[in-house]
Amino acid sequence: MQRILAADGLSLEAPESVLELESPNGSRDAETDPRRIAALIFEQQRAPVYRYLVSLGLRPAVASEMAQEAFLRLYRHLRSKGRGENLRGWVFRVAHNLAVNELKRRGPADTEPPETEADPGGDPEQALLRKERIRRMQTAIRELPRRQQECLHLRAEGLRYREIADVLGIGVSSVAESVQRAMETLARSCHE
Amino acid sequence: MSNFDRKCVGDGVLLRALDQELAPRQARLVNLHLDHCESCRARMEAMRRVTSQVGELKEGVLPPDDVRAFLARLEWEAASKQPELSKTRWFATPRTLWQQAAWCGAVMLLILVGVRIWAPHPHTTVSQITRPPLMTVAPLVPKQLVASTRPAKPVRRVHRWVKKQAPPAAVASEEAATPFFPLPFSDAALPLDQASVIRVELPRSALEWTGLPVEENRREERIRADLVLGADGLARAIRFVR
């Protein structure tokens, strides 16, 4: 693994598979080759983007496809515009827009959201309680307004309010308000 | 102890403090307050608990191992050397069928409008078109051109450039060799206040349009005619003048 500072300050762990990529002009400079930057950001951000797309209601296979498409667009963007600011926010925004279009076209997945893995070595009673808690939380989140859900999921993926505002095309204060209301609702439902 | 230390912090500020979205000075004040206020600490702890529970939902959701697939797509994308998006955005190939149909329709419409505007009318020599000496439209237009359901009323409005001409009636009756004949594409509902009359030179063969006889050896001779033009520029009626 090699540590590389990408365009917007993201510190990326570059696996061998990515470092093997050679640009058409023979350059192996990860900081200037858009293909390598896109590959590195994909490596680091594919799980958060995928999780966000699944949380929006896309089927896992479609979410994976959409995530790849978003990173391919990032590559095209880097190729045409050079280095950009806040590439993580850029990818999330593209992925969000792709997901919204897809959901308009096909509708959300009918299946329940994927269940989290129980800790195999843990106390069965605790595992059961945890499972129940997660199920309740999933239900409570699904009942939130769409905007609050989006803000909450993006926040859970570690995006700053400014980045969330960019992804959703709203103001930072709206993000703060949406997150706060969502948290209040969830806190109430947790106590019930 | 400042006033801020004593006063409890709102949920919004607490949440922003939890998310590290406060300015450094404000964050310091909130932390100072939290050191002394048990109730605010409890509220913040509750928020932290909800946050971690939301985070738990994400733990089991793992993406498929698609790194190799993505790298292959990336390789293919780089090898295909597609033109830059920014340079082709205007005429990029539309992706769906209805988009293609809309593009075709728009282009066809543009072509039709262009042809309609710029195509010359048959048998008219543009350079030889002259303004007619008489320009009150109503007396020159035959009754066929007026909608039959409405009584023919004299039209008071006259084109501005026509109005400046000499009084028309006498010349019209002297010069006119034939009455007005409607042309095949004439429109009986043509609003007369939008019509205008122009004088043109045409080959004698144009008499055939109205069913008049033409001598074979004089077909190419030039004769003069008055054309009634609609606002769209199409000729609606013709009369021949001496």
Interface residues (C-beta under 8 A of the other chain):
Chain A: P15 S17 V18 L21 S23 P24 R35 A38 A39 F42 E43 R46 A47 Y50 R51 V54 S55 P60 A63 S64 A67 Q68 F71 L72 Y75 R76 R79 S80 K81 P113 P114 E115 T116 E117 R130 R133 I134 M137 Q138 I141 L152 R155 A156 E157 R160 Y161 A176 E177 V179 Q180 M183 E184 L186 A187 C190
Chain B: D11 G12 L15 R16 D19 E21 A46 M47 R49 V50 T51 Q53 V54 G55 E56 L57 K58 E59 G60 V61 L62 P63 P64 D66 V67 R68 A69 F70 L71 R73 L74 E75 E77 A78 A79 Q82 E84 L85 S86
